[in-house]
Amino acid sequence: MIIDMRTYKTKPGKRSEFLEVFRSKSIPAHEEIGMKVLGPFLSIEDPDTFFWMRSFPDIASVEPMKAKFYKGKLWKSELENVLLPMLEKYEGVLVEDPQNTIQW
């Protein structure tokens, strides 16, 4: 299993608004494509930062599954224009769980 560990920093005061849309629209869309989502986890130290993870069955599925989301109608017609302006920065790192020890 491949896991994309994500860190998002929203513009000041925008975390709650971002997460409302993220939870109600983005997470279900990810899961519909087959990505499992864990989180979001809120930073205790920074009120504008949160963390989340999404999983992929294997490395070969990462790009096609991400493309299905980011080139899809929901992202292109709605989420991209709503969520991206609220973000200050975001990062992701792909890690492998070769023995599938993470329970979702």
Secondary structure by P-SEA (a helix, b strand, c coil): cccbbbbbbccccaaaaaaaaaaacaaaaaaaacccccccccccccccccccccccccccaaaaaaaaaaacccccccccccccccccbbbbbbbbcccccccc
